Each structure stands twice: as C-alpha cells, then as structure tokens.
C-alpha cells in the first residue's frame, strides 16, 4: 500500500458524507428511497474521494484499487459469486420450493416468524458467521414469503437480524475472537457479559414475532415433502453447522444441486451452467457496491479518517460511563468506515484496551461493548456484506430491509441502556 497522508479529519471523512448526502437528498427529491441505486451514490462518492486525495492521479487510483482488491474484499466477492451460483441452480431444480414445503409442514403458520428468527439465531451461533446464515436461510425465507403471501421484506429482515445473534455471541465468530484477543479476556467471560445485554432484545423480538404471527393468515397449500430435493439446502446448513468454511460449503452445494438435478431430470449440463450464470448475474450490483465501498473506505483510511475518529473520541472520554460510550462510538464509527465488523474491532482494539485500563473497565465488558456496537452498525448499514447478500438473493433494495431489522435495533437500545444504568460487570 502506498504511503499514508495526513489530511484534515473532516475532509478525510467527507466521502462518507458525500455518499449519504447524494443518496438521501436524491431519494428525498424522488420521493422514493428505493429509486436511487446504492451503487450510483457510491460511484459519485468514490470519484470525489479520489479527487480530494493528494498526489498524482495514478497514485490516487492505486490507493483505491489496492483497497478494492484487498483479500478480504475479494473473499466476499468469491462468496457472493458462489452464493449466486448455488441459489440459481437450487431454484432451477426446485430445492428452494422443497425446503419451503418442508418448513411449512413442520412449523405451524402462527409460529413461522418466530421459528425462522430463532432458527437464524441458532444457525448463526453454531456456525459463527452472519453471512453464512444469510446464504443458507434467506432463500428459504423468501420462498416462504412467496408461497404464503407474507411480506418478503419482513421475512428477509428477520433472518438477517437473527444472523447477528451468533455473529455477536458465537465462540467461533471472527468478531468474538478479535474482541477477546484485543483486550485479553476469556471467551466465556465475554459471552456471559454479552448474553446479559442481548437477552432482553431476543425475548422482546421473539415475543413480537409470536404476536405478529398470530394474526397472519397464510394462503399456502402445503405440498408433500420432496426429500431428494431437500438434500442440497439441508446439506448446506448441516455442513455449516459442523464448521466447514462457507466457500467449501457452497462448492459442495453446487455439486449436490447438479447431482439431484440430473437424477430428477430437472437439469441437464447446459441448464445447470445456465442457472448458475443467472444466479451470478444477479449478484452483479452487490459486487460492484462491495468493490466501490472497499476502495472508497480504503482512501478514507489512507487519508487519516480513522485516525481522526480515534483521536477525537479518545479526547472526549470522561468517567466510566463516558469511557464506555467512547468505546461504543469509536467502534461504531470504525465500522461505518470499514463496513466490516471484524476489521473495525481489530482497528480500534488497542485503543479500547487502553481505555479499559485507564477507566478500570473489566476486560470482558470492553470486549462485549466492542462486539455489540460493531454488530449493531454492521446490521443496519446499507453497504454491509450481510444486507448486500440478502438483497442480492431476493432482489430487494437494502434500504427496504433496514426498517424491519428489529433485532439489531433492539440490541442497540439494550447496550445503550446497559451503559446508562451503570452495569459494572
């Protein structure tokens, strides 16, 4: 990476403001928040970010390109491509419909919402990744919505929201590992501190889904279960639960789609390739957004935007409660600038450790605050991998999903209340 430069803090952060202004103002002028593509706002902000960066043009483009091509960004692109190919071929062979029918057979209609939410919580806790949970469950939730007449946006959002339960708590989650290592505490201690904060959110949101489900009248005809076509999706979920890497899971899922499709005569070689191509094409917009966001946020880091945030927040920490809010704000802003909760925790972990020492905040508490605030922000930003993935799998806009993300918002409220009431442990 090229040598970093120091710019005035607000100027370094201004590309994010340009993105928000372009997106929000254009949406308000259009009177429709779903009319303006996120990618269009990002291209304007990205060009602006390159323009304000000191140095010759090739230097600035190099910074943007290196950041967009970072291994973590490319890993997400690989996952998006494989997920699109899997979803496309699974739909072609009828695997999604079979899984939907299976779900409708075993879960009473009035408990579908709560059941899917708790399933997302359990799967994400078991596999430790919100992206993997979204890949596995969002197509099923979307299929149930189409089959029953329920709101597709709400069904998608409850899976995305539930996926952050495990992302925040799982012992094998990247965020848990990063947060505990950054401050030096045991995972079990951090889990207990976290769980006390998020438990009220889980109870309230589950209760709401149960209540909401009681009034839902479905129009679905429950069909017999096609067990053979269940194999691809159930295998994806089971293999993920056993801790297999999400990319390998998706590759195996593609192979299973082919075998089941050939066995049931619902696929031939050419239709298998065609269905994968259609699924990949459907991921095009979110891949573009991911690359643009990665490049723009890399320029912000290079220009000193993150350093400015850290210095500003550190200077305002005052007292135990203020220090805890500073940890939350620092982590949230870093996540806003990186669009990756794990990277955000790694970025601010050293400073958070210093804050916890200075203000005598227990390490488990500091790790918990970092993890919760990062997952809260990651769960509601329109350019986060989880929302982009969900949007790509369903054809929805990320901004359509955000208002229905009850669990991330509930967790945000719970952690703020936890700080305000002065919880010490």
C-alpha positions as CSV (number, residue, x, y, z in Angstrom):
1,X,0.0,0.0,0.0
2,X,1.2,3.5,-0.8
3,X,2.4,5.8,1.9
4,X,-0.4,7.3,4.0
5,X,-1.1,11.0,4.0
6,X,-2.5,13.3,6.7
7,X,-5.5,15.4,5.8
8,X,-7.8,17.5,8.0
9,X,-10.0,15.0,9.7
10,X,-13.4,16.1,8.4
11,X,-12.1,16.4,4.9
12,X,-10.7,12.8,5.1
13,X,-14.2,11.6,6.2
14,X,-16.1,13.7,3.7
15,X,-16.5,10.9,1.1
16,X,-18.9,9.2,3.5
17,X,-20.9,12.5,3.9
18,X,-21.0,12.8,0.1
19,X,-22.4,9.3,-0.2
20,X,-25.0,9.9,2.4
21,X,-26.0,13.3,1.0
22,X,-26.2,12.1,-2.6
23,X,-28.2,9.1,-1.6
24,X,-30.5,10.8,0.9
25,X,-31.1,14.0,-1.0
26,X,-31.7,12.2,-4.3
27,X,-34.1,9.8,-2.6
28,X,-36.0,12.7,-1.0
29,X,-36.2,14.6,-4.2
30,X,-37.5,11.5,-6.0
31,X,-39.9,10.8,-3.1
32,X,-38.8,7.2,-3.2
33,X,-36.0,5.7,-1.2
34,X,-36.0,2.6,-3.4
35,X,-35.5,4.5,-6.7
36,X,-31.8,5.5,-6.2
37,X,-29.3,2.6,-6.6
38,X,-26.7,2.5,-3.8
39,X,-24.1,1.8,-6.5
40,X,-24.8,5.2,-8.1
41,X,-24.3,7.1,-4.8
42,X,-21.1,5.1,-4.2
43,X,-19.6,5.9,-7.7
44,X,-20.1,9.7,-7.0
45,X,-18.6,9.4,-3.5
46,X,-15.7,7.3,-4.9
47,X,-14.8,9.8,-7.6
48,X,-14.9,12.5,-5.0
49,X,-12.7,10.5,-2.7
50,X,-10.1,10.0,-5.4
51,X,-10.3,13.7,-6.4
52,X,-9.6,15.1,-2.9
53,X,-6.7,12.8,-2.2
54,X,-3.2,14.4,-2.5
55,X,-0.8,13.1,-5.2
56,X,-0.9,12.4,-8.9
57,X,-3.8,10.6,-10.4
58,X,-2.1,7.2,-10.8
59,X,-1.1,7.3,-7.1
60,X,-4.7,8.0,-6.0
61,X,-6.2,5.4,-8.3
62,X,-3.6,2.9,-7.0
63,X,-4.8,3.5,-3.4
64,X,-8.4,3.0,-4.5
65,X,-7.6,-0.1,-6.5
66,X,-5.4,-1.8,-3.8
67,X,-8.2,-1.2,-1.2
68,X,-10.9,-2.5,-3.5
69,X,-8.8,-5.6,-4.3
70,X,-7.9,-6.3,-0.6
71,X,-8.0,-10.0,0.1
72,X,-11.0,-9.5,2.5
73,X,-13.0,-7.7,-0.2
74,X,-12.1,-10.4,-2.8
75,X,-13.1,-13.1,-0.3
76,X,-16.5,-11.5,-0.1
77,X,-16.8,-11.3,-3.9
78,X,-16.0,-15.1,-4.1
79,X,-18.7,-15.8,-1.6
80,X,-21.2,-13.7,-3.5
81,X,-20.4,-15.4,-6.8
82,X,-20.7,-18.9,-5.3
83,X,-23.8,-18.0,-3.4
84,X,-25.4,-16.6,-6.5
85,X,-24.5,-19.8,-8.5
86,X,-25.8,-22.0,-5.7
87,X,-29.1,-20.1,-5.3
88,X,-29.7,-20.0,-9.1
89,X,-29.1,-23.8,-9.6
90,X,-31.0,-24.7,-6.4
91,X,-34.0,-22.7,-7.6
92,X,-33.8,-24.4,-11.0
93,X,-34.1,-27.9,-9.5
94,X,-36.8,-27.0,-7.1
95,X,-34.7,-27.3,-4.0
96,X,-35.9,-24.0,-2.5
97,X,-39.6,-25.0,-3.0
98,X,-38.9,-28.3,-1.4
99,X,-37.3,-26.7,1.6
100,X,-40.2,-24.2,1.9
101,X,-42.7,-27.1,1.8
102,X,-40.7,-28.9,4.4
103,X,-40.7,-25.9,6.7
104,X,-44.4,-25.3,6.2
105,X,-45.1,-28.9,7.1
106,X,-43.2,-28.9,10.4
107,X,-43.8,-25.3,11.7
108,X,-47.4,-24.1,12.4
109,X,-48.2,-21.0,10.4
110,X,-48.7,-18.8,13.5
111,X,-45.1,-19.6,14.6
112,X,-43.3,-19.2,11.3
113,X,-41.9,-15.7,12.0
114,X,-40.6,-16.6,15.5
115,X,-39.5,-20.0,14.3
116,X,-37.4,-18.6,11.4
117,X,-35.9,-15.9,13.7
118,X,-34.9,-18.4,16.3
119,X,-33.5,-20.7,13.6
120,X,-31.4,-17.9,12.3
121,X,-30.2,-17.2,15.8
122,X,-29.3,-20.9,16.4
123,X,-27.6,-21.4,13.0
124,X,-25.5,-18.3,13.3
125,X,-24.5,-19.2,16.9
126,X,-23.5,-22.7,15.7
127,X,-21.5,-21.6,12.6
128,X,-20.3,-18.2,13.9
129,X,-21.0,-16.2,10.7
130,X,-23.8,-14.0,9.8
131,X,-23.0,-14.1,6.1
132,X,-23.2,-17.9,6.1
133,X,-26.5,-17.8,7.9
134,X,-27.9,-15.3,5.3
135,X,-26.7,-17.5,2.4
136,X,-28.4,-20.6,3.9
137,X,-31.7,-19.2,5.2
138,X,-32.7,-16.1,3.2
139,X,-33.7,-18.0,0.1
140,X,-35.9,-20.2,2.3
141,X,-37.5,-17.2,4.0
142,X,-38.0,-15.6,0.6
143,X,-39.6,-18.7,-0.7
144,X,-41.9,-19.0,2.3
145,X,-43.0,-15.4,1.7
146,X,-43.9,-16.1,-1.9
147,X,-45.7,-19.3,-1.0
148,X,-47.7,-17.9,1.9
149,X,-48.3,-14.3,0.9
150,X,-46.3,-12.9,3.8
151,X,-44.1,-9.8,3.4
152,X,-40.9,-10.8,1.7
153,X,-39.1,-7.8,3.2
154,X,-40.0,-8.8,6.7
155,X,-39.2,-12.4,6.2
156,X,-35.8,-11.5,4.8
157,X,-35.1,-9.0,7.6
158,X,-35.9,-11.4,10.4
159,X,-33.3,-13.8,9.1
160,X,-30.7,-11.1,8.6
161,X,-31.4,-9.8,12.1
162,X,-31.2,-13.3,13.7
163,X,-27.9,-13.9,11.9
164,X,-26.3,-11.2,14.0
165,X,-27.2,-13.1,17.2
166,X,-24.5,-15.7,16.6
167,X,-22.1,-13.3,14.9
168,X,-22.1,-11.4,18.2
169,X,-22.0,-14.4,20.6
170,X,-20.6,-17.5,18.9
171,X,-17.3,-18.8,20.3
172,X,-16.1,-19.3,16.7
173,X,-17.2,-15.9,15.4
174,X,-14.4,-13.7,14.0
175,X,-15.7,-10.8,16.0
176,X,-15.6,-12.7,19.3
177,X,-12.1,-13.9,18.6
178,X,-10.9,-10.4,17.6
179,X,-12.6,-8.7,20.6
180,X,-11.3,-11.1,23.2
181,X,-7.8,-11.1,21.8
182,X,-7.7,-7.3,21.6
183,X,-8.3,-6.8,25.3
184,X,-7.1,-10.1,26.6
185,X,-10.1,-11.8,28.2
186,X,-11.6,-15.3,28.1
187,X,-14.3,-16.0,25.5
188,X,-16.6,-17.5,28.2
189,X,-16.4,-14.3,30.2
190,X,-17.1,-12.1,27.2
191,X,-20.0,-14.5,26.2
192,X,-21.7,-14.1,29.7
193,X,-21.3,-10.3,29.5
194,X,-22.7,-10.2,26.0
195,X,-25.6,-12.5,26.7
196,X,-26.9,-10.4,29.6
197,X,-27.1,-7.4,27.3
198,X,-28.7,-9.1,24.3
199,X,-31.1,-11.5,26.1
200,X,-33.8,-8.8,26.6
201,X,-33.6,-8.0,22.9
202,X,-34.0,-11.7,21.9
203,X,-37.0,-12.0,24.2
204,X,-38.7,-8.9,23.1
205,X,-38.2,-9.5,19.3
206,X,-39.3,-13.2,19.6
207,X,-42.3,-12.1,21.5
208,X,-43.2,-9.6,18.8
209,X,-42.8,-12.2,16.1
210,X,-45.1,-14.6,18.0
211,X,-47.7,-11.9,18.4
212,X,-47.4,-10.8,14.8
213,X,-47.7,-14.4,13.7
214,X,-51.0,-14.9,15.5
215,X,-52.7,-12.5,13.1
216,X,-51.2,-13.9,9.9
217,X,-53.5,-15.8,7.6
218,X,-51.5,-17.7,5.0
219,X,-52.7,-18.7,1.6
220,X,-50.3,-21.6,1.2
221,X,-51.2,-25.1,0.1
222,X,-48.9,-27.4,1.9
223,X,-47.5,-29.9,-0.6
224,X,-45.9,-33.3,0.1
225,X,-42.2,-33.2,1.1
226,X,-39.8,-34.0,-1.8
227,X,-37.0,-35.4,0.3
228,X,-34.5,-35.8,-2.6
229,X,-34.7,-32.1,-3.4
230,X,-34.2,-31.2,0.2
231,X,-30.6,-32.6,0.2
232,X,-28.8,-29.5,-1.2
233,X,-30.2,-27.0,1.3
234,X,-30.2,-29.3,4.3
235,X,-26.6,-30.3,3.4
236,X,-25.5,-26.6,3.3
237,X,-27.0,-26.0,6.7
238,X,-25.6,-29.2,8.3
239,X,-22.1,-28.7,6.8
240,X,-22.1,-25.1,8.0
241,X,-23.2,-26.3,11.5
242,X,-20.1,-28.6,11.6
243,X,-17.9,-25.6,11.0
244,X,-17.0,-26.1,7.3
245,X,-15.8,-23.0,5.5
246,X,-18.7,-21.2,3.8
247,X,-16.9,-21.3,0.4
248,X,-16.4,-25.0,0.5
249,X,-19.9,-25.5,1.7
250,X,-21.2,-23.6,-1.4
251,X,-19.0,-25.5,-3.8
252,X,-20.3,-28.8,-2.4
253,X,-23.8,-27.4,-2.6
254,X,-23.3,-26.7,-6.3
255,X,-22.2,-30.3,-6.9
256,X,-25.3,-31.6,-4.9
257,X,-27.6,-29.4,-7.0
258,X,-26.1,-30.9,-10.2
259,X,-26.5,-34.5,-8.9
260,X,-30.0,-34.0,-7.7
261,X,-31.0,-32.1,-10.8
262,X,-29.6,-34.8,-13.1
263,X,-31.2,-37.6,-11.0
264,X,-34.6,-35.9,-11.2
265,X,-34.2,-34.9,-14.8
266,X,-34.8,-31.2,-13.8
267,X,-31.4,-30.3,-15.0
268,X,-29.0,-31.1,-17.9
269,X,-25.5,-29.9,-18.3
270,X,-26.4,-26.8,-20.1
271,X,-29.3,-25.8,-17.9
272,X,-27.1,-26.3,-14.9
273,X,-24.5,-23.9,-16.3
274,X,-27.2,-21.5,-17.4
275,X,-28.9,-21.4,-13.9
276,X,-25.5,-20.8,-12.3
277,X,-24.9,-17.9,-14.7
278,X,-28.2,-16.3,-14.0
279,X,-27.5,-16.6,-10.3
280,X,-24.1,-15.0,-10.7
281,X,-25.5,-12.2,-12.8
282,X,-28.0,-11.4,-10.1
283,X,-25.1,-10.7,-7.7
284,X,-23.5,-8.1,-10.1
285,X,-24.8,-5.0,-8.4
286,X,-23.8,-6.0,-4.9
287,X,-20.3,-7.0,-6.1
288,X,-19.9,-3.5,-7.7
289,X,-21.1,-1.9,-4.4
290,X,-18.6,-4.0,-2.4
291,X,-15.7,-3.0,-4.6
292,X,-16.6,0.7,-4.7
293,X,-17.1,0.7,-0.9
294,X,-13.8,-1.1,-0.3
295,X,-11.9,1.3,-2.5
296,X,-13.5,4.5,-1.0
297,X,-13.1,3.4,2.6
298,X,-9.5,2.5,1.9
299,X,-8.9,6.0,0.7
300,X,-10.5,7.3,3.9
301,X,-8.2,5.2,6.0
302,X,-5.2,6.2,3.9
303,X,-6.1,9.9,4.3
304,X,-6.3,9.7,8.1
305,X,-10.0,9.5,8.6
306,X,-9.9,6.6,11.1
307,X,-7.0,8.2,13.0
308,X,-9.0,11.4,13.3
309,X,-12.0,9.5,14.7
310,X,-9.9,7.7,17.2
311,X,-8.2,10.8,18.5
312,X,-11.4,12.7,18.7
313,X,-13.3,10.0,20.6
314,X,-10.3,9.4,23.0
315,X,-10.1,13.1,23.8
316,X,-13.7,13.2,24.9
317,X,-13.7,10.2,27.2
318,X,-14.6,11.3,30.7
319,X,-15.5,9.0,33.6
320,X,-16.6,5.3,33.5
321,X,-19.9,5.9,31.6
322,X,-18.3,8.3,29.2
323,X,-15.5,5.9,28.5
324,X,-17.9,3.1,27.8
325,X,-19.8,5.3,25.4
326,X,-16.5,6.2,23.8
327,X,-15.7,2.6,23.2
328,X,-19.1,2.1,21.5
329,X,-18.8,5.3,19.4
330,X,-15.2,4.5,18.4
331,X,-16.1,1.0,17.3
332,X,-19.3,2.2,15.5
333,X,-17.5,4.9,13.6
334,X,-14.7,2.5,12.6
335,X,-17.3,0.0,11.4
336,X,-19.0,2.8,9.4
337,X,-15.7,3.5,7.7
338,X,-14.7,-0.1,7.0
339,X,-18.1,-1.9,6.5
340,X,-16.6,-4.9,8.3
341,X,-17.2,-5.5,12.0
342,X,-14.2,-7.7,12.4
343,X,-11.8,-5.2,10.8
344,X,-13.4,-2.4,12.9
345,X,-12.7,-4.3,16.1
346,X,-9.1,-5.1,15.0
347,X,-8.6,-1.4,14.1
348,X,-9.7,0.0,17.5
349,X,-8.9,-2.9,19.7
350,X,-5.6,-1.5,21.0
351,X,-7.2,1.9,21.9
352,X,-10.1,0.2,23.6
353,X,-7.7,-1.9,25.7
354,X,-6.0,1.4,26.8
355,X,-9.4,2.9,27.6
356,X,-10.4,-0.1,29.7
357,X,-7.1,0.1,31.7
358,X,-7.4,3.9,32.3
359,X,-11.0,3.8,33.4
360,X,-10.9,0.4,35.1
361,X,-13.5,-1.2,32.8
362,X,-13.4,-5.0,33.1
363,X,-11.9,-6.6,30.0
364,X,-15.0,-8.8,29.4
365,X,-17.1,-5.6,29.4
366,X,-14.8,-3.8,27.0
367,X,-14.8,-6.8,24.6
368,X,-18.6,-7.1,24.8
369,X,-19.1,-3.4,24.1
370,X,-16.9,-3.6,21.0
371,X,-18.6,-6.7,19.7
372,X,-22.1,-5.4,20.2
373,X,-21.6,-2.0,18.8
374,X,-19.8,-3.4,15.7
375,X,-22.6,-5.9,15.0
376,X,-25.3,-3.2,15.6
377,X,-23.7,-0.9,13.0
378,X,-22.9,-3.7,10.6
379,X,-26.5,-4.8,10.8
380,X,-28.0,-1.5,9.7
381,X,-25.6,0.0,7.1
382,X,-26.9,-0.4,3.5
383,X,-23.4,-1.3,2.2
384,X,-22.7,-4.1,4.7
385,X,-22.0,-7.6,3.3
386,X,-25.0,-9.2,5.1
387,X,-27.6,-6.7,3.7
388,X,-25.9,-6.8,0.3
389,X,-26.1,-10.5,0.2
390,X,-29.7,-10.6,1.3
391,X,-30.6,-8.0,-1.3
392,X,-28.8,-10.0,-4.0
393,X,-30.6,-13.2,-3.1
394,X,-34.0,-11.6,-3.1
395,X,-33.9,-8.7,-5.5
396,X,-34.8,-6.3,-2.7
397,X,-33.1,-3.0,-2.0
398,X,-31.0,-2.9,1.2
399,X,-32.9,0.2,2.2
400,X,-36.2,-1.8,2.1
401,X,-34.8,-4.3,4.6
402,X,-33.3,-1.9,7.1
403,X,-36.6,-0.7,8.7
404,X,-37.5,-4.3,9.5
405,X,-34.3,-5.2,11.3
406,X,-35.8,-5.3,14.7
407,X,-33.2,-7.4,16.4
408,X,-30.1,-5.2,15.6
409,X,-32.0,-2.1,16.6
410,X,-33.2,-3.7,19.8
411,X,-29.6,-4.8,20.7
412,X,-28.5,-1.2,20.1
413,X,-31.1,0.1,22.6
414,X,-30.2,-2.6,25.1
415,X,-26.5,-1.8,25.1
416,X,-27.1,1.9,25.5
417,X,-29.4,1.2,28.4
418,X,-26.8,-1.1,29.9
419,X,-24.3,1.8,29.8
420,X,-26.8,4.3,31.2
421,X,-27.8,2.2,34.2
422,X,-24.1,1.8,35.1
423,X,-23.7,-2.0,34.8
424,X,-20.3,-2.9,36.3
425,X,-19.9,-6.4,35.0
